[in-house]
Amino acid sequence: MRKEIDGAKPGTVVHVIATDPAAPLDLPAWCHMTGHHYLGPVPDDERPVYALRIAASARPTRAGAPWHADSPDR
């Protein structure tokens, strides 16, 4: 997902199709860590879809480990 949203303008709403059963927990946690805004599930009868809004002041994640914040001192 990190690669897909790189370069998106702040305020852009992104819909994520996620079949992982942990997505309802992981996506809000990732948004909290990065500063993006988790908007919640999007009604869709055929697949699990979640929305988030790109933040202007988002914090980067590690290229090889997107569940870890990138720190300038590594």
PQR file of N, CA, C, O and H, with PARSE charges and radii, in Angstrom:
ATOM      1  N   MET A   1       0.817  -1.170   0.000 -0.4000 1.5000
ATOM      2  CA  MET A   1       0.000   0.000   0.000 -0.0000 2.0000
ATOM      3  C   MET A   1       0.875   1.254   0.000  0.5500 1.7000
ATOM      4  O   MET A   1       0.557   2.253  -0.645 -0.5500 1.4000
ATOM      5  N   ARG A   2       1.954   1.179   0.718 -0.4000 1.5000
ATOM      6  CA  ARG A   2       2.859   2.326   0.808 -0.0000 2.0000
ATOM      7  C   ARG A   2       3.271   2.801  -0.576  0.5500 1.7000
ATOM      8  O   ARG A   2       3.248   4.001  -0.849 -0.5500 1.4000
ATOM      9  H   ARG A   2       2.212   0.367   1.241  0.4000 1.0000
ATOM     10  N   LYS A   3       3.646   1.878  -1.453 -0.4000 1.5000
ATOM     11  CA  LYS A   3       4.068   2.234  -2.805 -0.0000 2.0000
ATOM     12  C   LYS A   3       2.919   2.841  -3.598  0.5500 1.7000
ATOM     13  O   LYS A   3       3.128   3.746  -4.405 -0.5500 1.4000
ATOM     14  H   LYS A   3       3.665   0.903  -1.231  0.4000 1.0000
ATOM     15  N   GLU A   4       1.716   2.348  -3.371 -0.4000 1.5000
ATOM     16  CA  GLU A   4       0.558   2.819  -4.127 -0.0000 2.0000
ATOM     17  C   GLU A   4       0.170   4.251  -3.778  0.5500 1.7000
ATOM     18  O   GLU A   4      -0.343   4.976  -4.630 -0.5500 1.4000
ATOM     19  H   GLU A   4       1.547   1.613  -2.715  0.4000 1.0000
ATOM     20  N   ILE A   5       0.407   4.665  -2.542 -0.4000 1.5000
ATOM     21  CA  ILE A   5      -0.023   6.009  -2.149 -0.0000 2.0000
ATOM     22  C   ILE A   5       1.104   7.038  -2.217  0.5500 1.7000
ATOM     23  O   ILE A   5       0.848   8.234  -2.081 -0.5500 1.4000
ATOM     24  H   ILE A   5       0.824   4.076  -1.850  0.4000 1.0000
ATOM     25  N   ASP A   6       2.345   6.598  -2.426 -0.4000 1.5000
ATOM     26  CA  ASP A   6       3.445   7.556  -2.571 -0.0000 2.0000
ATOM     27  C   ASP A   6       3.127   8.499  -3.728  0.5500 1.7000
ATOM     28  O   ASP A   6       2.798   8.054  -4.827 -0.5500 1.4000
ATOM     29  H   ASP A   6       2.553   5.626  -2.536  0.4000 1.0000
ATOM     30  N   GLY A   7       3.224   9.772  -3.481 -0.4000 1.5000
ATOM     31  CA  GLY A   7       2.971  10.757  -4.513 -0.0000 2.0000
ATOM     32  C   GLY A   7       1.526  11.225  -4.589  0.5500 1.7000
ATOM     33  O   GLY A   7       1.219  12.162  -5.327 -0.5500 1.4000
ATOM     34  H   GLY A   7       3.491  10.134  -2.588  0.4000 1.0000
ATOM     35  N   ALA A   8       0.624  10.582  -3.830 -0.4000 1.5000
ATOM     36  CA  ALA A   8      -0.772  11.030  -3.826 -0.0000 2.0000
ATOM     37  C   ALA A   8      -0.865  12.367  -3.102  0.5500 1.7000
ATOM     38  O   ALA A   8      -0.167  12.594  -2.113 -0.5500 1.4000
ATOM     39  H   ALA A   8       0.873   9.822  -3.231  0.4000 1.0000
ATOM     40  N   LYS A   9      -1.712  13.235  -3.586 -0.4000 1.5000
ATOM     41  CA  LYS A   9      -1.862  14.563  -2.996 -0.0000 2.0000
ATOM     42  C   LYS A   9      -2.590  14.479  -1.661  0.5500 1.7000
ATOM     43  O   LYS A   9      -3.496  13.660  -1.503 -0.5500 1.4000
ATOM     44  H   LYS A   9      -2.279  13.050  -4.389  0.4000 1.0000
ATOM     45  N   PRO A  10      -2.208  15.314  -0.700 -0.5600 1.5000
ATOM     46  CA  PRO A  10      -2.924  15.357   0.574  0.2800 2.0000
ATOM     47  C   PRO A  10      -4.418  15.607   0.339  0.5500 1.7000
ATOM     48  O   PRO A  10      -4.810  16.404  -0.513 -0.5500 1.4000
ATOM     49  N   GLY A  11      -5.220  14.910   1.110 -0.4000 1.5000
ATOM     50  CA  GLY A  11      -6.662  15.020   0.980 -0.0000 2.0000
ATOM     51  C   GLY A  11      -7.270  13.955   0.083  0.5500 1.7000
ATOM     52  O   GLY A  11      -8.485  13.754   0.086 -0.5500 1.4000
ATOM     53  H   GLY A  11      -4.901  14.262   1.802  0.4000 1.0000
ATOM     54  N   THR A  12      -6.427  13.270  -0.687 -0.4000 1.5000
ATOM     55  CA  THR A  12      -6.920  12.205  -1.556 -0.0000 2.0000
ATOM     56  C   THR A  12      -7.501  11.090  -0.706  0.5500 1.7000
ATOM     57  O   THR A  12      -6.886  10.663   0.271 -0.5500 1.4000
ATOM     58  H   THR A  12      -5.440  13.433  -0.689  0.4000 1.0000
ATOM     59  N   VAL A  13      -8.685  10.617  -1.075 -0.4000 1.5000
ATOM     60  CA  VAL A  13      -9.288   9.481  -0.390 -0.0000 2.0000
ATOM     61  C   VAL A  13      -8.939   8.229  -1.186  0.5500 1.7000
ATOM     62  O   VAL A  13      -9.182   8.151  -2.390 -0.5500 1.4000
ATOM     63  H   VAL A  13      -9.184  10.964  -1.869  0.4000 1.0000
ATOM     64  N   VAL A  14      -8.368   7.259  -0.494 -0.4000 1.5000
ATOM     65  CA  VAL A  14      -7.933   6.009  -1.105 -0.0000 2.0000
ATOM     66  C   VAL A  14      -8.831   4.891  -0.596  0.5500 1.7000
ATOM     67  O   VAL A  14      -9.084   4.791   0.604 -0.5500 1.4000
ATOM     68  H   VAL A  14      -8.171   7.322   0.484  0.4000 1.0000
ATOM     69  N   HIS A  15      -9.308   4.054  -1.501 -0.4000 1.5000
ATOM     70  CA  HIS A  15     -10.068   2.866  -1.119 -0.0000 2.0000
ATOM     71  C   HIS A  15      -9.132   1.667  -1.209  0.5500 1.7000
ATOM     72  O   HIS A  15      -8.475   1.456  -2.228 -0.5500 1.4000
ATOM     73  H   HIS A  15      -9.102   4.135  -2.476  0.4000 1.0000
ATOM     74  N   VAL A  16      -9.077   0.898  -0.152 -0.4000 1.5000
ATOM     75  CA  VAL A  16      -8.194  -0.260  -0.060 -0.0000 2.0000
ATOM     76  C   VAL A  16      -9.050  -1.513  -0.034  0.5500 1.7000
ATOM     77  O   VAL A  16      -9.935  -1.650   0.811 -0.5500 1.4000
ATOM     78  H   VAL A  16      -9.610   1.069   0.676  0.4000 1.0000
ATOM     79  N   ILE A  17      -8.785  -2.430  -0.963 -0.4000 1.5000
ATOM     80  CA  ILE A  17      -9.442  -3.734  -0.945 -0.0000 2.0000
ATOM     81  C   ILE A  17      -8.509  -4.658  -0.183  0.5500 1.7000
ATOM     82  O   ILE A  17      -7.376  -4.889  -0.604 -0.5500 1.4000
ATOM     83  H   ILE A  17      -8.066  -2.318  -1.649  0.4000 1.0000
ATOM     84  N   ALA A  18      -8.984  -5.186   0.937 -0.4000 1.5000
ATOM     85  CA  ALA A  18      -8.119  -6.003   1.800 -0.0000 2.0000
ATOM     86  C   ALA A  18      -8.865  -7.260   2.227  0.5500 1.7000
ATOM     87  O   ALA A  18      -9.884  -7.186   2.915 -0.5500 1.4000
ATOM     88  H   ALA A  18      -9.905  -4.999   1.279  0.4000 1.0000
ATOM     89  N   THR A  19      -8.355  -8.405   1.818 -0.4000 1.5000
ATOM     90  CA  THR A  19      -8.987  -9.659   2.202 -0.0000 2.0000
ATOM     91  C   THR A  19      -8.416 -10.235   3.492  0.5500 1.7000
ATOM     92  O   THR A  19      -8.943 -11.212   4.024 -0.5500 1.4000
ATOM     93  H   THR A  19      -7.527  -8.465   1.259  0.4000 1.0000
ATOM     94  N   ASP A  20      -7.354  -9.640   3.990 -0.4000 1.5000
ATOM     95  CA  ASP A  20      -6.756 -10.087   5.251 -0.0000 2.0000
ATOM     96  C   ASP A  20      -7.737  -9.819   6.384  0.5500 1.7000
ATOM     97  O   ASP A  20      -8.181  -8.683   6.548 -0.5500 1.4000
ATOM     98  H   ASP A  20      -6.925  -8.847   3.558  0.4000 1.0000
ATOM     99  N   PRO A  21      -8.090 -10.837   7.171 -0.5600 1.5000
ATOM    100  CA  PRO A  21      -9.046 -10.625   8.258  0.2800 2.0000
ATOM    101  C   PRO A  21      -8.564  -9.631   9.315  0.5500 1.7000
ATOM    102  O   PRO A  21      -9.375  -9.116  10.085 -0.5500 1.4000
ATOM    103  N   ALA A  22      -7.271  -9.355   9.363 -0.4000 1.5000
ATOM    104  CA  ALA A  22      -6.735  -8.403  10.334 -0.0000 2.0000
ATOM    105  C   ALA A  22      -6.804  -6.958   9.834  0.5500 1.7000
ATOM    106  O   ALA A  22      -6.479  -6.034  10.580 -0.5500 1.4000
ATOM    107  H   ALA A  22      -6.612  -9.773   8.737  0.4000 1.0000
ATOM    108  N   ALA A  23      -7.216  -6.753   8.600 -0.4000 1.5000
ATOM    109  CA  ALA A  23      -7.245  -5.396   8.026 -0.0000 2.0000
ATOM    110  C   ALA A  23      -8.031  -4.394   8.863  0.5500 1.7000
ATOM    111  O   ALA A  23      -7.585  -3.254   8.991 -0.5500 1.4000
ATOM    112  H   ALA A  23      -7.480  -7.503   7.994  0.4000 1.0000
ATOM    113  N   PRO A  24      -9.179  -4.756   9.441 -0.5600 1.5000
ATOM    114  CA  PRO A  24      -9.906  -3.765  10.247  0.2800 2.0000
ATOM    115  C   PRO A  24      -9.120  -3.285  11.474  0.5500 1.7000
ATOM    116  O   PRO A  24      -9.427  -2.229  12.028 -0.5500 1.4000
ATOM    117  N   LEU A  25      -8.131  -4.038  11.893 -0.4000 1.5000
ATOM    118  CA  LEU A  25      -7.258  -3.624  13.000 -0.0000 2.0000
ATOM    119  C   LEU A  25      -5.968  -2.996  12.484  0.5500 1.7000
ATOM    120  O   LEU A  25      -5.498  -1.991  13.018 -0.5500 1.4000
ATOM    121  H   LEU A  25      -7.882  -4.896  11.443  0.4000 1.0000
ATOM    122  N   ASP A  26      -5.403  -3.598  11.441 -0.4000 1.5000
ATOM    123  CA  ASP A  26      -4.112  -3.148  10.923 -0.0000 2.0000
ATOM    124  C   ASP A  26      -4.180  -1.786  10.238  0.5500 1.7000
ATOM    125  O   ASP A  26      -3.295  -0.953  10.435 -0.5500 1.4000
ATOM    126  H   ASP A  26      -5.784  -4.414  11.007  0.4000 1.0000
ATOM    127  N   LEU A  27      -5.209  -1.552   9.445 -0.4000 1.5000
ATOM    128  CA  LEU A  27      -5.279  -0.279   8.723 -0.0000 2.0000
ATOM    129  C   LEU A  27      -5.401   0.924   9.655  0.5500 1.7000
ATOM    130  O   LEU A  27      -4.687   1.907   9.454 -0.5500 1.4000
ATOM    131  H   LEU A  27      -5.927  -2.229   9.286  0.4000 1.0000
ATOM    132  N   PRO A  28      -6.274   0.894  10.667 -0.5600 1.5000
ATOM    133  CA  PRO A  28      -6.298   2.039  11.588  0.2800 2.0000
ATOM    134  C   PRO A  28      -4.968   2.220  12.323  0.5500 1.7000
ATOM    135  O   PRO A  28      -4.537   3.349  12.560 -0.5500 1.4000
ATOM    136  N   ALA A  29      -4.321   1.112  12.684 -0.4000 1.5000
ATOM    137  CA  ALA A  29      -3.034   1.205  13.377 -0.0000 2.0000
ATOM    138  C   ALA A  29      -1.975   1.817  12.464  0.5500 1.7000
ATOM    139  O   ALA A  29      -1.191   2.658  12.903 -0.5500 1.4000
ATOM    140  H   ALA A  29      -4.672   0.195  12.492  0.4000 1.0000
ATOM    141  N   TRP A  30      -1.948   1.403  11.208 -0.4000 1.5000
ATOM    142  CA  TRP A  30      -0.985   1.945  10.255 -0.0000 2.0000
ATOM    143  C   TRP A  30      -1.240   3.431  10.033  0.5500 1.7000
ATOM    144  O   TRP A  30      -0.299   4.222   9.969 -0.5500 1.4000
ATOM    145  H   TRP A  30      -2.585   0.720  10.851  0.4000 1.0000
ATOM    146  N   CYS A  31      -2.513   3.813   9.914 -0.4000 1.5000
ATOM    147  CA  CYS A  31      -2.848   5.226   9.740 -0.0000 2.0000
ATOM    148  C   CYS A  31      -2.423   6.039  10.962  0.5500 1.7000
ATOM    149  O   CYS A  31      -1.910   7.149  10.825 -0.5500 1.4000
ATOM    150  H   CYS A  31      -3.277   3.171   9.966  0.4000 1.0000
ATOM    151  N   HIS A  32      -2.634   5.493  12.135 -0.4000 1.5000
ATOM    152  CA  HIS A  32      -2.216   6.185  13.359 -0.0000 2.0000
ATOM    153  C   HIS A  32      -0.700   6.379  13.367  0.5500 1.7000
ATOM    154  O   HIS A  32      -0.212   7.447  13.735 -0.5500 1.4000
ATOM    155  H   HIS A  32      -3.051   4.591  12.247  0.4000 1.0000
ATOM    156  N   MET A  33       0.038   5.357  12.965 -0.4000 1.5000
ATOM    157  CA  MET A  33       1.496   5.425  12.963 -0.0000 2.0000
ATOM    158  C   MET A  33       2.008   6.425  11.932  0.5500 1.7000
ATOM    159  O   MET A  33       2.978   7.138  12.189 -0.5500 1.4000
ATOM    160  H   MET A  33      -0.358   4.489  12.666  0.4000 1.0000
ATOM    161  N   THR A  34       1.368   6.483  10.775 -0.4000 1.5000
ATOM    162  CA  THR A  34       1.869   7.318   9.690 -0.0000 2.0000
ATOM    163  C   THR A  34       1.267   8.724   9.671  0.5500 1.7000
ATOM    164  O   THR A  34       1.831   9.636   9.066 -0.5500 1.4000
ATOM    165  H   THR A  34       0.580   5.904  10.566  0.4000 1.0000
ATOM    166  N   GLY A  35       0.130   8.894  10.330 -0.4000 1.5000
ATOM    167  CA  GLY A  35      -0.519  10.200  10.328 -0.0000 2.0000
ATOM    168  C   GLY A  35      -1.625  10.349   9.301  0.5500 1.7000
ATOM    169  O   GLY A  35      -2.283  11.388   9.248 -0.5500 1.4000
ATOM    170  H   GLY A  35      -0.327   8.153  10.822  0.4000 1.0000
ATOM    171  N   HIS A  36      -1.841   9.320   8.477 -0.4000 1.5000
ATOM    172  CA  HIS A  36      -2.970   9.344   7.546 -0.0000 2.0000
ATOM    173  C   HIS A  36      -4.260   9.181   8.352  0.5500 1.7000
ATOM    174  O   HIS A  36      -4.217   8.823   9.529 -0.5500 1.4000
ATOM    175  H   HIS A  36      -1.306   8.476   8.520  0.4000 1.0000
ATOM    176  N   HIS A  37      -5.390   9.440   7.729 -0.4000 1.5000
ATOM    177  CA  HIS A  37      -6.676   9.402   8.431 -0.0000 2.0000
ATOM    178  C   HIS A  37      -7.474   8.180   7.995  0.5500 1.7000
ATOM    179  O   HIS A  37      -7.852   8.063   6.829 -0.5500 1.4000
ATOM    180  H   HIS A  37      -5.425   9.732   6.773  0.4000 1.0000
ATOM    181  N   TYR A  38      -7.728   7.276   8.927 -0.4000 1.5000
ATOM    182  CA  TYR A  38      -8.548   6.099   8.637 -0.0000 2.0000
ATOM    183  C   TYR A  38     -10.003   6.521   8.646  0.5500 1.7000
ATOM    184  O   TYR A  38     -10.475   7.095   9.628 -0.5500 1.4000
ATOM    185  H   TYR A  38      -7.421   7.371   9.874  0.4000 1.0000
ATOM    186  N   LEU A  39     -10.724   6.244   7.564 -0.4000 1.5000
ATOM    187  CA  LEU A  39     -12.113   6.649   7.438 -0.0000 2.0000
ATOM    188  C   LEU A  39     -13.092   5.502   7.684  0.5500 1.7000
ATOM    189  O   LEU A  39     -14.286   5.733   7.869 -0.5500 1.4000
ATOM    190  H   LEU A  39     -10.340   5.777   6.766  0.4000 1.0000
ATOM    191  N   GLY A  40     -12.588   4.262   7.687 -0.4000 1.5000
ATOM    192  CA  GLY A  40     -13.433   3.123   8.004 -0.0000 2.0000
ATOM    193  C   GLY A  40     -13.849   2.304   6.803  0.5500 1.7000
ATOM    194  O   GLY A  40     -13.409   2.553   5.681 -0.5500 1.4000
ATOM    195  H   GLY A  40     -11.617   4.073   7.537  0.4000 1.0000
ATOM    196  N   PRO A  41     -14.705   1.320   7.050 -0.5600 1.5000
ATOM    197  CA  PRO A  41     -15.153   0.443   5.966  0.2800 2.0000
ATOM    198  C   PRO A  41     -16.068   1.185   4.997  0.5500 1.7000
ATOM    199  O   PRO A  41     -16.806   2.096   5.374 -0.5500 1.4000
ATOM    200  N   VAL A  42     -15.994   0.766   3.749 -0.4000 1.5000
ATOM    201  CA  VAL A  42     -16.829   1.318   2.688 -0.0000 2.0000
ATOM    202  C   VAL A  42     -17.821   0.224   2.301  0.5500 1.7000
ATOM    203  O   VAL A  42     -17.414  -0.910   2.047 -0.5500 1.4000
ATOM    204  H   VAL A  42     -15.394   0.026   3.443  0.4000 1.0000
ATOM    205  N   PRO A  43     -19.100   0.538   2.252 -0.5600 1.5000
ATOM    206  CA  PRO A  43     -20.074  -0.492   1.876  0.2800 2.0000
ATOM    207  C   PRO A  43     -19.781  -1.064   0.491  0.5500 1.7000
ATOM    208  O   PRO A  43     -19.684  -0.327  -0.491 -0.5500 1.4000
ATOM    209  N   ASP A  44     -19.643  -2.370   0.427 -0.4000 1.5000
ATOM    210  CA  ASP A  44     -19.412  -3.087  -0.822 -0.0000 2.0000
ATOM    211  C   ASP A  44     -19.888  -4.511  -0.601  0.5500 1.7000
ATOM    212  O   ASP A  44     -19.423  -5.182   0.321 -0.5500 1.4000
ATOM    213  H   ASP A  44     -19.722  -2.969   1.224  0.4000 1.0000
ATOM    214  N   ASP A  45     -20.795  -4.977  -1.418 -0.4000 1.5000
ATOM    215  CA  ASP A  45     -21.382  -6.302  -1.234 -0.0000 2.0000
ATOM    216  C   ASP A  45     -20.471  -7.445  -1.647  0.5500 1.7000
ATOM    217  O   ASP A  45     -20.718  -8.595  -1.281 -0.5500 1.4000
ATOM    218  H   ASP A  45     -21.173  -4.432  -2.167  0.4000 1.0000
ATOM    219  N   GLU A  46     -19.416  -7.146  -2.408 -0.4000 1.5000
ATOM    220  CA  GLU A  46     -18.614  -8.222  -2.966 -0.0000 2.0000
ATOM    221  C   GLU A  46     -17.232  -8.400  -2.340  0.5500 1.7000
ATOM    222  O   GLU A  46     -16.626  -9.463  -2.467 -0.5500 1.4000
ATOM    223  H   GLU A  46     -19.216  -6.212  -2.706  0.4000 1.0000
ATOM    224  N   ARG A  47     -16.734  -7.366  -1.666 -0.4000 1.5000
ATOM    225  CA  ARG A  47     -15.374  -7.467  -1.125 -0.0000 2.0000
ATOM    226  C   ARG A  47     -15.210  -6.483   0.021  0.5500 1.7000
ATOM    227  O   ARG A  47     -15.941  -5.496   0.101 -0.5500 1.4000
ATOM    228  H   ARG A  47     -17.227  -6.502  -1.563  0.4000 1.0000
ATOM    229  N   PRO A  48     -14.259  -6.744   0.907 -0.5600 1.5000
ATOM    230  CA  PRO A  48     -13.997  -5.813   2.017  0.2800 2.0000
ATOM    231  C   PRO A  48     -13.181  -4.612   1.532  0.5500 1.7000
ATOM    232  O   PRO A  48     -12.063  -4.766   1.042 -0.5500 1.4000
ATOM    233  N   VAL A  49     -13.751  -3.428   1.673 -0.4000 1.5000
ATOM    234  CA  VAL A  49     -13.114  -2.197   1.216 -0.0000 2.0000
ATOM    235  C   VAL A  49     -13.055  -1.226   2.392  0.5500 1.7000
ATOM    236  O   VAL A  49     -14.011  -1.097   3.157 -0.5500 1.4000
ATOM    237  H   VAL A  49     -14.660  -3.303   2.071  0.4000 1.0000
ATOM    238  N   TYR A  50     -11.916  -0.545   2.521 -0.4000 1.5000
ATOM    239  CA  TYR A  50     -11.702   0.421   3.602 -0.0000 2.0000
ATOM    240  C   TYR A  50     -11.184   1.715   2.984  0.5500 1.7000
ATOM    241  O   TYR A  50     -10.534   1.696   1.939 -0.5500 1.4000
ATOM    242  H   TYR A  50     -11.140  -0.650   1.899  0.4000 1.0000
ATOM    243  N   ALA A  51     -11.474   2.830   3.632 -0.4000 1.5000
ATOM    244  CA  ALA A  51     -11.052   4.118   3.099 -0.0000 2.0000
ATOM    245  C   ALA A  51     -10.093   4.813   4.057  0.5500 1.7000
ATOM    246  O   ALA A  51     -10.200   4.689   5.278 -0.5500 1.4000
ATOM    247  H   ALA A  51     -12.002   2.846   4.481  0.4000 1.0000
ATOM    248  N   LEU A  52      -9.153   5.545   3.469 -0.4000 1.5000
ATOM    249  CA  LEU A  52      -8.266   6.399   4.246 -0.0000 2.0000
ATOM    250  C   LEU A  52      -8.017   7.670   3.458  0.5500 1.7000
ATOM    251  O   LEU A  52      -8.105   7.682   2.230 -0.5500 1.4000
ATOM    252  H   LEU A  52      -9.066   5.645   2.478  0.4000 1.0000
ATOM    253  N   ARG A  53      -7.704   8.741   4.176 -0.4000 1.5000
ATOM    254  CA  ARG A  53      -7.409  10.033   3.540 -0.0000 2.0000
ATOM    255  C   ARG A  53      -5.927  10.329   3.737  0.5500 1.7000
ATOM    256  O   ARG A  53      -5.400  10.233   4.845 -0.5500 1.4000
ATOM    257  H   ARG A  53      -7.632   8.731   5.173  0.4000 1.0000
ATOM    258  N   ILE A  54      -5.269  10.689   2.644 -0.4000 1.5000
ATOM    259  CA  ILE A  54      -3.843  11.003   2.672 -0.0000 2.0000
ATOM    260  C   ILE A  54      -3.622  12.310   3.445  0.5500 1.7000
ATOM    261  O   ILE A  54      -4.299  13.309   3.206 -0.5500 1.4000
ATOM    262  H   ILE A  54      -5.697  10.767   1.744  0.4000 1.0000
ATOM    263  N   ALA A  55      -2.675  12.280   4.363 -0.4000 1.5000
ATOM    264  CA  ALA A  55      -2.355  13.448   5.185 -0.0000 2.0000
ATOM    265  C   ALA A  55      -1.154  14.193   4.612  0.5500 1.7000
ATOM    266  O   ALA A  55      -0.230  13.586   4.070 -0.5500 1.4000
ATOM    267  H   ALA A  55      -2.125  11.468   4.557  0.4000 1.0000
ATOM    268  N   ALA A  56      -1.181  15.499   4.739 -0.4000 1.5000
ATOM    269  CA  ALA A  56      -0.068  16.323   4.265 -0.0000 2.0000
ATOM    270  C   ALA A  56       1.187  16.095   5.099  0.5500 1.7000
ATOM    271  O   ALA A  56       2.302  16.158   4.581 -0.5500 1.4000
ATOM    272  H   ALA A  56      -1.931  15.992   5.180  0.4000 1.0000
ATOM    273  N   SER A  57       1.007  15.835   6.368 -0.4000 1.5000
ATOM    274  CA  SER A  57       2.150  15.696   7.266 -0.0000 2.0000
ATOM    275  C   SER A  57       2.406  14.238   7.645  0.5500 1.7000
ATOM    276  O   SER A  57       2.805  13.948   8.773 -0.5500 1.4000
ATOM    277  H   SER A  57       0.102  15.784   6.789  0.4000 1.0000
ATOM    278  N   ALA A  58       2.175  13.323   6.706 -0.4000 1.5000
ATOM    279  CA  ALA A  58       2.352  11.899   6.995 -0.0000 2.0000
ATOM    280  C   ALA A  58       3.809  11.580   7.304  0.5500 1.7000
ATOM    281  O   ALA A  58       4.728  12.164   6.729 -0.5500 1.4000
ATOM    282  H   ALA A  58       1.851  13.558   5.790  0.4000 1.0000
ATOM    283  N   ARG A  59       3.994  10.651   8.212 -0.4000 1.5000
ATOM    284  CA  ARG A  59       5.338  10.194   8.578 -0.0000 2.0000
ATOM    285  C   ARG A  59       5.692   8.969   7.716  0.5500 1.7000
ATOM    286  O   ARG A  59       4.858   8.082   7.536 -0.5500 1.4000
ATOM    287  H   ARG A  59       3.247  10.176   8.679  0.4000 1.0000
ATOM    288  N   PRO A  60       6.912   8.916   7.190 -0.5600 1.5000
ATOM    289  CA  PRO A  60       7.300   7.794   6.334  0.2800 2.0000
ATOM    290  C   PRO A  60       7.520   6.506   7.117  0.5500 1.7000
ATOM    291  O   PRO A  60       7.747   6.521   8.326 -0.5500 1.4000
ATOM    292  N   THR A  61       7.446   5.392   6.393 -0.4000 1.5000
ATOM    293  CA  THR A  61       7.755   4.085   6.958 -0.0000 2.0000
ATOM    294  C   THR A  61       9.003   3.549   6.273  0.5500 1.7000
ATOM    295  O   THR A  61       9.420   4.060   5.233 -0.5500 1.4000
ATOM    296  H   THR A  61       7.261   5.380   5.410  0.4000 1.0000
ATOM    297  N   ARG A  62       9.586   2.535   6.851 -0.4000 1.5000
ATOM    298  CA  ARG A  62      10.780   1.926   6.264 -0.0000 2.0000
ATOM    299  C   ARG A  62      10.425   1.252   4.945  0.5500 1.7000
ATOM    300  O   ARG A  62       9.376   0.618   4.826 -0.5500 1.4000
ATOM    301  H   ARG A  62       9.248   2.120   7.696  0.4000 1.0000
ATOM    302  N   ALA A  63      11.280   1.388   3.983 -0.4000 1.5000
ATOM    303  CA  ALA A  63      11.037   0.822   2.655 -0.0000 2.0000
ATOM    304  C   ALA A  63      10.830  -0.695   2.713  0.5500 1.7000
ATOM    305  O   ALA A  63       9.922  -1.214   2.063 -0.5500 1.4000
ATOM    306  H   ALA A  63      12.132   1.903   4.080  0.4000 1.0000
ATOM    307  N   GLY A  64      11.636  -1.394   3.461 -0.4000 1.5000
ATOM    308  CA  GLY A  64      11.531  -2.839   3.539 -0.0000 2.0000
ATOM    309  C   GLY A  64      10.657  -3.340   4.670  0.5500 1.7000
ATOM    310  O   GLY A  64      10.458  -4.547   4.807 -0.5500 1.4000
ATOM    311  H   GLY A  64      12.373  -0.972   3.989  0.4000 1.0000
ATOM    312  N   ALA A  65      10.139  -2.450   5.469 -0.4000 1.5000
ATOM    313  CA  ALA A  65       9.319  -2.830   6.623 -0.0000 2.0000
ATOM    314  C   ALA A  65       8.253  -1.754   6.857  0.5500 1.7000
ATOM    315  O   ALA A  65       8.392  -0.928   7.760 -0.5500 1.4000
ATOM    316  H   ALA A  65      10.301  -1.469   5.357  0.4000 1.0000
ATOM    317  N   PRO A  66       7.190  -1.763   6.043 -0.5600 1.5000
ATOM    318  CA  PRO A  66       6.211  -0.683   6.106  0.2800 2.0000
ATOM    319  C   PRO A  66       5.425  -0.596   7.404  0.5500 1.7000
ATOM    320  O   PRO A  66       4.671   0.357   7.602 -0.5500 1.4000
ATOM    321  N   TRP A  67       5.584  -1.570   8.292 -0.4000 1.5000
ATOM    322  CA  TRP A  67       4.901  -1.502   9.590 -0.0000 2.0000
ATOM    323  C   TRP A  67       5.789  -0.887  10.650  0.5500 1.7000
ATOM    324  O   TRP A  67       5.473  -0.927  11.839 -0.5500 1.4000
ATOM    325  H   TRP A  67       6.197  -2.344   8.132  0.4000 1.0000
ATOM    326  N   HIS A  68       6.915  -0.313  10.211 -0.4000 1.5000
ATOM    327  CA  HIS A  68       7.829   0.354  11.129 -0.0000 2.0000
ATOM    328  C   HIS A  68       8.068   1.778  10.648  0.5500 1.7000
ATOM    329  O   HIS A  68       8.329   2.009   9.468 -0.5500 1.4000
ATOM    330  H   HIS A  68       7.172  -0.280   9.245  0.4000 1.0000
ATOM    331  N   ALA A  69       7.979   2.712  11.558 -0.4000 1.5000
ATOM    332  CA  ALA A  69       8.259   4.100  11.202 -0.0000 2.0000
ATOM    333  C   ALA A  69       9.706   4.247  10.780  0.5500 1.7000
ATOM    334  O   ALA A  69      10.600   3.620  11.349 -0.5500 1.4000
ATOM    335  H   ALA A  69       7.767   2.524  12.517  0.4000 1.0000
ATOM    336  N   ASP A  70       9.927   5.074   9.786 -0.4000 1.5000
ATOM    337  CA  ASP A  70      11.297   5.358   9.335 -0.0000 2.0000
ATOM    338  C   ASP A  70      11.854   6.414  10.279  0.5500 1.7000
ATOM    339  O   ASP A  70      11.208   7.428  10.541 -0.5500 1.4000
ATOM    340  H   ASP A  70       9.201   5.583   9.323  0.4000 1.0000
ATOM    341  N   SER A  71      13.032   6.175  10.775 -0.4000 1.5000
ATOM    342  CA  SER A  71      13.635   7.149  11.685 -0.0000 2.0000
ATOM    343  C   SER A  71      14.891   7.718  11.043  0.5500 1.7000
ATOM    344  O   SER A  71      15.639   6.982  10.399 -0.5500 1.4000
ATOM    345  H   SER A  71      13.557   5.351  10.562  0.4000 1.0000
ATOM    346  N   PRO A  72      15.134   8.996  11.204 -0.5600 1.5000
ATOM    347  CA  PRO A  72      16.295   9.621  10.579  0.2800 2.0000
ATOM    348  C   PRO A  72      17.630   9.147  11.132  0.5500 1.7000
ATOM    349  O   PRO A  72      18.666   9.362  10.502 -0.5500 1.4000
ATOM    350  N   ASP A  73      17.626   8.510  12.293 -0.4000 1.5000
ATOM    351  CA  ASP A  73      18.895   8.100  12.917 -0.0000 2.0000
ATOM    352  C   ASP A  73      19.251   6.640  12.646  0.5500 1.7000
ATOM    353  O   ASP A  73      20.156   6.111  13.291 -0.5500 1.4000
ATOM    354  H   ASP A  73      16.784   8.335  12.804  0.4000 1.0000
ATOM    355  N   ARG A  74      18.568   5.972  11.711 -0.4000 1.5000
ATOM    356  CA  ARG A  74      18.949   4.591  11.463 -0.0000 2.0000
ATOM    357  C   ARG A  74      20.022   4.474  10.428  0.5500 1.7000
ATOM    358  O   ARG A  74      20.452   3.366  10.107 -0.5500 1.4000
ATOM    359  H   ARG A  74      17.833   6.402  11.187  0.4000 1.0000
TER
END
